[in-house]
Amino acid sequence: MCAGSDTSCPFALNVAQDYTGPGADYAYSPVTGLNYIMNCGVVGAGTVICTGGDDAYVQFQQGRNHGEARPVGRHLAALRAD
């Protein structure tokens, strides 16, 4: 699981757990108490990248089930294209 510098870890985990496939979906942030729209797409060999919310960025490896996430790194702020 990787999260951008503007993304809390609890929110990133919710994005990955709530993932149902490419496109837009809501995810809840326990930090702000709000739901945010995240737009997700699959790139490469099952890597899912989701952006949206309040400048949020989440990356995780798609498992056999869409909601199953496996770690791919620690922090992606330096790799995020702005």
Legacy VTK file of the C-alpha trace (Angstrom):
# vtk DataFile Version 3.0
C-alpha trace
ASCII
DATASET POLYDATA
POINTS 82 float
0.000 0.000 0.000
1.364 3.407 -0.900
-0.093 6.795 -0.094
0.812 10.293 -1.220
1.903 12.989 1.214
-1.661 14.414 1.384
-3.227 10.996 2.107
-3.672 9.428 5.543
-2.901 5.752 6.010
-6.409 4.913 7.319
-7.968 6.529 4.237
-5.583 4.697 1.886
-6.521 1.390 3.501
-10.228 2.180 3.066
-9.697 3.023 -0.613
-8.008 -0.355 -1.203
-10.578 -2.291 0.835
-13.515 -0.567 -0.909
-12.060 -1.031 -4.417
-14.490 -2.831 -6.725
-12.847 -2.140 -10.079
-11.740 0.717 -12.337
-13.748 3.932 -12.227
-15.087 6.298 -9.584
-16.171 5.242 -6.111
-16.561 6.724 -2.640
-14.128 6.083 0.209
-14.480 7.148 3.844
-11.752 9.017 5.694
-11.700 8.291 9.417
-9.399 11.294 9.849
-11.813 13.894 8.428
-15.072 11.968 8.913
-15.990 12.596 5.260
-16.531 10.494 2.135
-14.460 11.338 -0.937
-14.749 10.360 -4.586
-11.714 8.424 -5.777
-11.039 7.596 -9.433
-9.148 4.326 -9.855
-7.462 2.638 -12.782
-5.274 -0.412 -13.309
-1.791 0.107 -14.753
0.984 -2.361 -15.395
0.678 -5.842 -13.902
-2.322 -5.290 -11.637
-1.144 -2.087 -9.982
-4.129 0.066 -9.043
-3.730 3.847 -8.806
-6.510 5.932 -7.269
-6.621 9.731 -7.177
-9.202 12.244 -6.055
-10.604 13.457 -2.774
-8.579 16.363 -1.428
-5.451 15.720 -3.552
-5.312 12.084 -2.404
-3.125 9.444 -4.068
-3.285 5.721 -3.291
-1.491 2.833 -4.997
-1.851 -0.870 -4.282
-1.476 -4.231 -5.960
-4.747 -5.770 -7.125
-5.300 -9.243 -5.680
-7.461 -12.094 -6.929
-10.468 -10.352 -5.418
-10.794 -6.657 -6.271
-10.827 -5.629 -2.598
-7.701 -7.604 -1.695
-4.632 -5.369 -1.549
-0.978 -6.358 -1.175
1.799 -3.912 -0.214
3.869 -2.421 -3.045
5.965 0.128 -1.154
6.124 2.590 1.720
5.487 6.085 0.362
4.991 7.440 -3.146
5.056 11.193 -2.666
8.333 11.458 -4.603
6.965 9.350 -7.487
3.661 11.168 -7.859
3.348 13.142 -11.082
1.904 16.609 -10.454
LINES 1 83
82 0 1 2 3 4 5 6 7 8 9 10 11 12 13 14 15 16 17 18 19 20 21 22 23 24 25 26 27 28 29 30 31 32 33 34 35 36 37 38 39 40 41 42 43 44 45 46 47 48 49 50 51 52 53 54 55 56 57 58 59 60 61 62 63 64 65 66 67 68 69 70 71 72 73 74 75 76 77 78 79 80 81
